[in-house]
């Protein structure tokens, strides 16, 4: 008696069961849903459907290419010692001026770590805070204070009675925490706080060292991990463990220039006149937790590099695993006799106003540069010194076009759609170091806009190039990124001459 092994869902299983019943019990002809036999057939069909669902899901979720559940992808990442990126806060600098008189007995004002500032960007309020203790001299002293976006959650008690066993794990209450900002204290004697140092991999920690690690669980919570007896140190039983961190906005916290406006709480010392200057850098590098699609793309690269940095792609892929790094490039130079080789990393954090800013260059935050150097240096060969470039230059491209609009299309609508389409060419997610831009690519973008009949490109060249207004190809320098030009004006724009169409004026 044959079975239809392709019957895997409720309907096909039920049909197959009834066909079998016709053969072995031809006297049973009642197919009314109230019949007890039909009731049993329905139950078996439902059970088969559920069992096949679980069997198919188990097979699907066991492979990286087909997995759809975050927990499955994280489990596969763990198999290859790949650590997915958690949410990271944007970094930048706030300019603070101290107009206190030089006659003040204290010759500087100390901006302490975790001091909070207020920021306004796109009419939304944000909080940023200092990441280090910085003194601002009296008498007009001006200092750039390194800051991180997010509110400080201070001394959150993870547990007031540590378990005392190996591989202890505790969850933070706020899943918007930036792991890079996490500071953990263990009250080993019940009175004094002992700081533990963050490491990316607790399993490689030296035995007896006071370290911790952290990761994002499948449920999206952030878990703090401690060592076992062979790696790191086990917090003593009954010890109170506290955590201080930044609860950040992720990618939404990438604020434009001059967004920071004031101290959250004005300095209260008598005679002190300290304020935020009128200028602050853009805050960049803020990212949301790594998506399933990103992990599927990054895990194979991590497997290929095998936790080492040898080839160009090894260096770049390792840099991209650092939270806050969105783009990376490598410049390698050989040292002389007896000198180390140098690997210079060019890294760029996520940025919110890439299309609208007129900055000539970008400077990654010092903290981000340190994270990149530390992460890569651990994997680089002996004799290779890893540094990060302090500045990345931008290359501006001017675009001017005469656009002939279809007689049945509204000119203003076509122009608006065209500007949006051209923005895709210079959108931060679409540009990369050393990019090669083609005139044909520009033509395709323009002609794909509904309502455009044809066009004449009047300018497609470097903003500094006045000799050749239309280039077939534009090669961006190796360690530079292309940017939307100003077409001779003050702000980034496109020179569009719209001809024809229906005017609404």
VEXDREN-2710 file (C-alpha; in Angstrom, 1 decimal):
% VEXDREN-2710
k/r/px/py/pz
1/UNK/0.0/0.0/0.0
2/UNK/1.7/3.2/-1.2
3/UNK/1.8/6.6/0.6
4/UNK/2.1/10.0/-0.8
5/UNK/5.3/11.2/0.9
6/UNK/4.9/14.6/-0.6
7/UNK/1.8/15.1/1.5
8/UNK/3.2/17.5/4.2
9/UNK/0.5/20.0/5.0
10/UNK/-3.0/19.6/6.5
11/UNK/-5.0/19.5/3.3
12/UNK/-2.7/17.0/1.4
13/UNK/-2.3/14.8/4.4
14/UNK/-6.1/14.7/4.9
15/UNK/-6.7/13.9/1.2
16/UNK/-4.1/11.1/1.4
17/UNK/-5.7/9.6/4.5
18/UNK/-9.1/9.6/3.0
19/UNK/-7.8/8.0/-0.2
20/UNK/-6.2/5.3/1.9
21/UNK/-9.5/4.8/3.8
22/UNK/-11.3/4.3/0.5
23/UNK/-9.0/1.4/-0.3
24/UNK/-8.9/-0.4/3.1
25/UNK/-12.4/0.4/4.3
26/UNK/-14.7/0.9/1.3
27/UNK/-17.7/0.5/3.5
28/UNK/-17.0/3.7/5.3
29/UNK/-18.5/6.3/3.2
30/UNK/-19.7/9.0/5.7
31/UNK/-17.6/12.1/5.2
32/UNK/-19.7/14.4/7.4
33/UNK/-17.4/16.5/9.7
34/UNK/-19.4/15.3/12.7
35/UNK/-18.5/11.7/12.0
36/UNK/-16.0/10.3/14.5
37/UNK/-13.8/8.8/11.8
38/UNK/-13.6/12.3/10.2
39/UNK/-12.7/13.7/13.6
40/UNK/-9.7/11.3/13.8
41/UNK/-8.6/12.1/10.2
42/UNK/-8.7/15.8/11.1
43/UNK/-6.6/15.2/14.2
44/UNK/-4.0/13.1/12.3
45/UNK/-3.8/15.6/9.5
46/UNK/-3.3/18.4/12.0
47/UNK/-0.6/16.5/13.8
48/UNK/1.2/15.7/10.6
49/UNK/1.1/19.3/9.6
50/UNK/2.6/20.4/12.9
51/UNK/5.3/17.7/12.8
52/UNK/6.3/18.6/9.3
53/UNK/6.4/22.3/10.2
54/UNK/8.9/21.6/13.0
55/UNK/10.9/19.2/10.9
56/UNK/11.2/21.8/8.1
57/UNK/11.9/24.6/10.5
58/UNK/14.7/22.7/12.2
59/UNK/16.3/22.0/8.9
60/UNK/15.8/25.6/7.7
61/UNK/17.2/27.2/10.9
62/UNK/20.2/25.0/11.1
63/UNK/21.8/26.6/8.0
64/UNK/23.0/30.2/7.9
65/UNK/21.8/30.8/4.3
66/UNK/18.2/29.8/5.2
67/UNK/17.8/30.7/8.8
68/UNK/15.1/33.3/9.6
69/UNK/15.0/33.4/13.4
70/UNK/17.4/35.8/15.1
71/UNK/18.1/33.1/17.8
72/UNK/19.2/30.7/15.1
73/UNK/21.6/33.1/13.5
74/UNK/23.1/34.0/16.8
75/UNK/23.6/30.3/17.7
76/UNK/25.4/29.8/14.4
77/UNK/27.5/32.9/15.0
78/UNK/28.5/31.5/18.4
79/UNK/29.7/28.3/16.7
80/UNK/32.2/30.3/14.8
81/UNK/33.1/32.7/17.6
82/UNK/31.5/35.6/15.8
83/UNK/30.3/38.4/18.0
84/UNK/27.4/40.3/16.5
85/UNK/27.4/44.0/16.8
86/UNK/25.1/45.4/19.5
87/UNK/23.7/48.9/19.6
88/UNK/26.4/51.6/19.6
89/UNK/26.2/55.2/20.5
90/UNK/27.3/58.1/18.4
91/UNK/30.5/59.8/19.3
92/UNK/31.8/63.4/18.9
93/UNK/33.1/66.4/20.6
94/UNK/31.6/69.4/22.4
95/UNK/33.5/72.7/22.6
96/UNK/33.4/74.2/26.1
97/UNK/34.7/77.6/27.0
98/UNK/35.6/78.8/30.5
99/UNK/35.4/82.6/31.0
100/UNK/36.1/82.3/34.8
101/UNK/38.7/84.9/35.9
102/UNK/42.3/83.9/36.2
103/UNK/42.3/85.2/39.8
104/UNK/40.1/82.2/40.8
105/UNK/42.1/80.0/43.2
106/UNK/41.3/77.0/41.0
107/UNK/42.8/77.6/37.6
108/UNK/40.5/75.3/35.7
109/UNK/37.0/73.8/35.7
110/UNK/36.8/70.0/35.6
111/UNK/34.2/68.6/33.3
112/UNK/33.8/65.2/34.9
113/UNK/33.1/62.0/33.1
114/UNK/29.3/61.4/32.6
115/UNK/28.6/65.1/32.7
116/UNK/25.5/65.5/30.6
117/UNK/24.7/68.0/27.9
118/UNK/21.5/68.7/26.0
119/UNK/21.2/68.6/22.2
120/UNK/18.5/69.5/19.7
121/UNK/18.5/67.9/16.2
122/UNK/15.6/67.9/13.8
123/UNK/13.6/69.4/16.6
124/UNK/14.1/66.4/18.7
125/UNK/15.9/66.5/22.1
126/UNK/18.8/64.3/22.9
127/UNK/21.3/63.8/25.8
128/UNK/25.0/63.4/25.4
129/UNK/27.6/63.0/28.1
130/UNK/31.4/63.4/28.5
131/UNK/33.4/60.2/28.3
132/UNK/36.5/61.4/30.3
133/UNK/37.5/63.9/32.9
134/UNK/38.7/67.1/31.1
135/UNK/39.9/70.3/32.7
136/UNK/39.0/73.6/31.0
137/UNK/41.5/76.4/31.9
138/UNK/40.2/79.7/33.3
139/UNK/40.5/83.0/31.5
140/UNK/38.9/82.0/28.2
141/UNK/40.2/78.5/27.9
142/UNK/38.5/76.4/25.2
143/UNK/38.6/72.6/25.2
144/UNK/36.9/70.0/23.0
145/UNK/35.2/67.5/25.3
146/UNK/34.8/63.9/23.9
147/UNK/31.1/62.9/24.3
148/UNK/28.8/60.0/23.7
149/UNK/25.1/60.2/22.9
150/UNK/22.7/58.7/25.4
151/UNK/21.6/59.1/29.0
152/UNK/23.9/57.6/31.7
153/UNK/22.4/54.8/33.7
154/UNK/24.6/54.8/36.8
155/UNK/25.3/51.9/39.2
156/UNK/22.5/49.6/38.1
157/UNK/22.5/46.7/40.5
158/UNK/22.8/43.5/38.4
159/UNK/22.7/41.4/41.5
160/UNK/23.1/42.1/45.2
161/UNK/24.2/38.6/45.8
162/UNK/26.5/37.0/43.2
163/UNK/26.0/33.3/42.7
164/UNK/29.7/32.5/43.1
165/UNK/29.8/29.9/40.3
166/UNK/31.7/29.9/36.9
167/UNK/30.3/31.6/33.8
168/UNK/27.9/33.9/35.7
169/UNK/25.5/35.9/33.4
170/UNK/23.4/38.9/34.3
171/UNK/21.0/40.9/32.1
172/UNK/20.9/44.7/31.9
173/UNK/17.4/46.2/32.4
174/UNK/17.8/48.5/29.4
175/UNK/18.4/46.8/26.1
176/UNK/19.4/50.1/24.4
177/UNK/22.7/50.1/26.3
178/UNK/25.9/50.7/24.3
179/UNK/28.2/47.8/25.2
180/UNK/31.3/50.0/24.5
181/UNK/30.2/52.3/27.3
182/UNK/29.6/49.5/29.8
183/UNK/31.5/49.8/33.2
184/UNK/31.1/47.0/35.8
185/UNK/32.1/47.1/39.5
186/UNK/32.1/44.1/41.8
187/UNK/32.0/44.7/45.6
188/UNK/34.2/41.8/46.4
189/UNK/34.6/42.6/50.1
190/UNK/31.0/44.0/50.4
191/UNK/32.2/47.6/50.8
192/UNK/34.7/48.7/48.1
193/UNK/33.9/48.7/44.4
194/UNK/36.5/46.8/42.3
195/UNK/36.3/47.7/38.5
196/UNK/36.4/44.9/36.0
197/UNK/37.7/45.5/32.5
198/UNK/35.7/44.8/29.4
199/UNK/37.1/42.2/26.9
200/UNK/35.5/41.1/23.7
201/UNK/36.0/37.4/24.3
202/UNK/35.9/36.1/27.9
203/UNK/37.1/32.7/26.8
204/UNK/40.5/34.0/25.9
205/UNK/41.0/36.0/29.1
206/UNK/44.1/35.3/31.3
207/UNK/43.1/33.3/34.4
208/UNK/42.7/35.4/37.5
209/UNK/42.2/38.7/35.6
210/UNK/39.2/40.8/36.6
211/UNK/37.4/41.0/33.3
212/UNK/33.9/40.7/31.9
213/UNK/32.3/40.5/28.5
214/UNK/28.9/41.3/27.1
215/UNK/26.7/40.1/24.3
216/UNK/23.2/40.6/22.8
217/UNK/21.0/37.6/23.5
218/UNK/18.5/36.2/21.0
219/UNK/15.7/38.0/22.9
220/UNK/17.5/41.3/22.4
221/UNK/18.6/41.8/26.0
222/UNK/22.2/42.5/26.9
223/UNK/23.9/39.9/29.0
224/UNK/27.1/40.5/31.1
225/UNK/29.3/37.5/31.2
226/UNK/32.0/36.6/33.8
227/UNK/34.8/34.1/33.6
228/UNK/35.3/30.5/34.7
229/UNK/38.2/29.3/36.7
230/UNK/40.4/28.8/33.7
231/UNK/39.6/32.2/32.1
232/UNK/39.1/35.5/33.9
233/UNK/37.9/35.6/37.5
234/UNK/34.7/34.3/39.1
235/UNK/33.1/37.0/41.2
236/UNK/32.8/35.8/44.8
237/UNK/29.6/34.5/46.2
238/UNK/27.3/37.2/47.7
239/UNK/29.2/40.1/46.1
240/UNK/27.1/43.0/44.8
241/UNK/27.6/43.7/41.0
242/UNK/26.7/47.1/39.5
243/UNK/26.8/48.4/35.9
244/UNK/27.1/51.9/34.5
245/UNK/26.3/52.5/30.8
246/UNK/24.9/54.7/28.2
247/UNK/21.3/54.1/27.1
248/UNK/21.6/55.4/23.6
249/UNK/19.5/56.0/20.5
250/UNK/21.6/54.0/18.1
251/UNK/21.5/55.2/14.5
252/UNK/19.0/57.9/15.5
253/UNK/21.6/59.5/17.7
254/UNK/23.9/60.5/14.8
255/UNK/23.5/64.2/15.3
256/UNK/24.6/67.0/12.9
257/UNK/27.1/69.8/13.7
258/UNK/26.2/72.3/16.4
259/UNK/23.4/70.1/17.8
260/UNK/24.8/70.3/21.4
261/UNK/23.6/73.5/23.0
262/UNK/24.2/73.6/26.7
263/UNK/25.0/71.7/29.9
264/UNK/22.1/69.6/31.2
265/UNK/22.8/71.1/34.6
266/UNK/24.6/74.4/34.7
267/UNK/27.8/74.5/36.8
268/UNK/26.9/75.5/40.3
269/UNK/30.3/76.7/41.6
270/UNK/30.3/80.4/42.6
271/UNK/32.1/82.6/40.1
272/UNK/32.4/79.8/37.5
273/UNK/31.4/80.9/34.0
274/UNK/31.6/77.7/31.9
275/UNK/29.4/77.2/28.8
276/UNK/29.1/75.2/25.6
277/UNK/30.5/77.2/22.7
278/UNK/28.6/77.8/19.6
279/UNK/30.2/74.9/17.7
280/UNK/30.3/71.1/18.3
281/UNK/31.2/68.4/15.9
282/UNK/28.7/66.0/14.3
283/UNK/28.1/62.9/16.4
284/UNK/28.7/59.8/14.2
285/UNK/29.1/56.1/14.5
286/UNK/25.7/55.4/16.1
287/UNK/24.3/52.1/14.9
288/UNK/21.4/49.8/15.8
289/UNK/22.0/46.2/16.7
290/UNK/23.3/44.1/13.8
291/UNK/20.5/42.8/11.7
292/UNK/20.0/39.2/10.5
293/UNK/20.9/40.2/7.0
294/UNK/24.1/41.9/8.2
295/UNK/25.1/38.8/10.2
296/UNK/24.5/36.5/7.3
297/UNK/26.9/38.7/5.2
298/UNK/29.6/39.1/8.0
299/UNK/29.8/35.6/9.5
300/UNK/31.3/34.0/6.3
301/UNK/33.9/36.8/6.2
302/UNK/34.7/36.1/9.9
303/UNK/35.0/32.4/9.1
304/UNK/37.4/33.1/6.2
305/UNK/39.6/35.4/8.3
306/UNK/39.7/32.9/11.2
307/UNK/40.3/35.7/13.7
308/UNK/43.4/36.9/12.0
309/UNK/44.4/40.0/10.0
310/UNK/46.6/39.0/7.1
311/UNK/45.0/40.0/3.8
312/UNK/43.4/43.4/2.8
313/UNK/39.9/41.9/3.3
314/UNK/40.9/40.6/6.8
315/UNK/41.8/44.1/8.0
316/UNK/38.7/45.7/6.5
317/UNK/36.3/43.0/7.7
318/UNK/37.7/43.2/11.2
319/UNK/37.4/46.9/11.3
320/UNK/33.8/46.6/10.2
321/UNK/33.0/44.4/13.1
322/UNK/33.8/47.2/15.5
323/UNK/30.5/48.8/16.7
324/UNK/30.2/52.2/15.1
325/UNK/32.3/51.6/12.0
326/UNK/30.3/51.8/8.8
327/UNK/33.1/51.9/6.2
328/UNK/36.8/51.0/6.2
329/UNK/39.8/50.9/4.0
330/UNK/43.5/49.9/4.5
331/UNK/46.7/51.5/3.5
332/UNK/49.8/49.2/4.0
333/UNK/53.3/50.5/4.0
334/UNK/56.4/48.4/4.6
335/UNK/58.9/49.5/7.2
336/UNK/62.6/49.8/6.5
337/UNK/65.3/47.5/7.8
338/UNK/64.5/46.8/11.5
339/UNK/61.3/48.8/11.4
340/UNK/57.7/47.5/11.7
341/UNK/55.3/47.5/8.8
342/UNK/52.4/49.9/9.2
343/UNK/48.7/49.2/8.5
344/UNK/46.8/52.5/8.4
345/UNK/43.1/52.0/8.7
346/UNK/40.7/54.6/7.3
347/UNK/37.4/54.2/9.2
348/UNK/34.1/56.2/8.9
349/UNK/31.3/56.0/11.4
350/UNK/27.6/56.2/10.5
351/UNK/26.6/59.8/9.9
352/UNK/23.2/61.4/9.6
353/UNK/23.8/64.6/7.5
354/UNK/26.1/63.2/4.8
355/UNK/24.0/64.5/2.0
356/UNK/23.6/68.0/3.4
357/UNK/26.8/68.9/5.2
358/UNK/29.6/70.9/3.5
359/UNK/32.5/69.5/5.6
360/UNK/35.7/69.0/3.7
361/UNK/36.7/66.0/5.8
362/UNK/35.6/63.7/8.6
363/UNK/37.5/62.9/11.8
364/UNK/36.6/59.6/13.6
365/UNK/36.3/60.0/17.3
366/UNK/39.4/59.1/19.3
367/UNK/37.5/56.4/21.2
368/UNK/36.4/54.8/17.9
369/UNK/40.0/54.9/16.6
370/UNK/41.3/53.2/19.7
371/UNK/38.6/50.4/19.5
372/UNK/39.6/49.7/15.9
373/UNK/43.3/49.7/16.6
374/UNK/42.9/47.4/19.6
375/UNK/40.6/45.0/17.7
376/UNK/42.9/44.7/14.7
377/UNK/46.2/44.7/16.5
378/UNK/45.2/41.5/18.4
379/UNK/44.8/39.7/15.0
380/UNK/47.6/41.3/13.0
381/UNK/50.9/39.5/12.4
382/UNK/53.9/40.3/14.5
383/UNK/55.8/43.2/13.1
384/UNK/52.7/45.1/11.9
385/UNK/51.8/48.3/13.7
386/UNK/48.1/49.2/13.3
387/UNK/47.1/52.8/13.4
388/UNK/43.9/54.7/12.3
389/UNK/44.0/57.8/10.1
390/UNK/42.8/60.9/12.0
391/UNK/41.1/62.4/8.9
392/UNK/39.1/61.2/5.9
393/UNK/38.8/63.7/3.1
394/UNK/35.7/64.1/0.9
395/UNK/35.7/64.4/-2.9
396/UNK/32.8/66.7/-4.1
397/UNK/31.2/65.9/-7.4
398/UNK/29.2/68.6/-9.3
399/UNK/26.2/67.4/-11.3
400/UNK/24.2/69.7/-13.7
401/UNK/21.7/68.5/-16.1
402/UNK/19.1/69.8/-18.6
403/UNK/16.1/67.6/-18.3
404/UNK/13.3/67.5/-20.9
405/UNK/10.0/66.6/-19.3
406/UNK/7.2/64.8/-20.9
407/UNK/4.3/67.1/-21.9
408/UNK/1.9/65.1/-19.7
409/UNK/4.1/65.2/-16.6
410/UNK/4.1/67.9/-13.8
411/UNK/7.5/69.6/-13.9
412/UNK/7.8/70.2/-10.2
413/UNK/6.9/66.6/-9.3
414/UNK/9.5/65.3/-11.8
415/UNK/12.1/67.6/-10.4
416/UNK/11.5/66.5/-6.9
417/UNK/11.6/62.8/-7.9
418/UNK/14.8/63.5/-9.8
419/UNK/16.6/65.1/-6.9
420/UNK/15.6/62.1/-4.7
421/UNK/16.9/59.7/-7.3
422/UNK/20.2/61.6/-7.7
423/UNK/20.6/61.5/-3.9
424/UNK/20.8/57.7/-4.1
425/UNK/24.1/58.1/-6.0
426/UNK/25.6/60.0/-3.0
427/UNK/23.7/58.4/-0.2
428/UNK/26.1/57.3/2.6
429/UNK/25.0/53.7/2.4
430/UNK/25.8/53.6/-1.3
431/UNK/29.3/55.3/-1.4
432/UNK/32.6/53.6/-0.7
433/UNK/36.3/54.4/-0.6
434/UNK/38.0/54.8/-4.0
435/UNK/34.7/54.6/-5.9
436/UNK/34.6/54.8/-9.7
437/UNK/31.6/56.8/-10.9
438/UNK/30.3/56.4/-14.5
439/UNK/28.5/58.9/-16.7
440/UNK/26.3/56.0/-17.9
441/UNK/25.2/55.4/-14.3
442/UNK/24.1/59.0/-14.0
443/UNK/22.1/58.7/-17.3
444/UNK/20.3/55.5/-16.0
445/UNK/19.3/57.2/-12.8
446/UNK/17.9/60.2/-14.6
447/UNK/16.1/58.4/-17.3
448/UNK/14.5/56.0/-14.9
449/UNK/12.6/58.8/-13.2
450/UNK/8.9/58.8/-14.4
451/UNK/8.2/61.8/-16.6
452/UNK/11.7/62.3/-18.0
453/UNK/11.9/62.1/-21.8
454/UNK/15.6/62.6/-22.3
455/UNK/18.4/64.7/-20.8
456/UNK/21.7/66.5/-21.6
457/UNK/24.4/66.3/-18.9
458/UNK/26.0/69.7/-18.7
459/UNK/28.4/69.0/-15.8
460/UNK/29.6/65.7/-14.2
461/UNK/33.1/66.3/-12.8
462/UNK/35.1/67.1/-9.6
463/UNK/34.0/70.4/-8.0
464/UNK/37.6/71.6/-8.3
465/UNK/37.8/70.7/-12.0
466/UNK/36.8/73.6/-14.2
467/UNK/38.4/72.3/-17.4
468/UNK/36.3/69.2/-18.3
469/UNK/32.7/69.7/-17.2
470/UNK/31.6/66.2/-18.3
471/UNK/33.7/63.2/-17.5
472/UNK/33.0/59.7/-18.7
473/UNK/34.4/58.3/-15.5
474/UNK/35.4/59.9/-12.2
475/UNK/37.9/58.0/-10.0
476/UNK/37.6/58.9/-6.3
477/UNK/41.0/58.8/-4.5
478/UNK/41.6/55.5/-2.7
479/UNK/41.1/56.9/0.8
480/UNK/38.3/59.3/0.0
481/UNK/34.5/59.2/-0.3
482/UNK/32.4/60.9/-3.0
483/UNK/30.1/63.6/-1.9
484/UNK/27.2/65.6/-3.5
485/UNK/28.7/68.8/-4.9
486/UNK/27.5/72.4/-4.5
487/UNK/27.6/73.4/-8.3
488/UNK/29.3/76.6/-7.4
489/UNK/27.0/77.5/-4.5
490/UNK/27.2/77.3/-0.8
491/UNK/25.2/74.2/-0.1
492/UNK/25.1/70.7/-1.7
493/UNK/22.7/70.7/-4.6
494/UNK/22.2/69.7/-8.3
495/UNK/22.0/72.1/-11.2
496/UNK/18.7/71.1/-12.8
497/UNK/17.3/73.0/-15.8
498/UNK/13.8/71.6/-16.3
499/UNK/12.4/72.0/-19.8
500/UNK/8.8/71.2/-20.8
501/UNK/6.1/69.5/-18.8
502/UNK/3.1/70.9/-17.0
503/UNK/3.8/74.0/-14.9
504/UNK/1.9/74.4/-11.7
505/UNK/2.9/78.0/-11.1
END
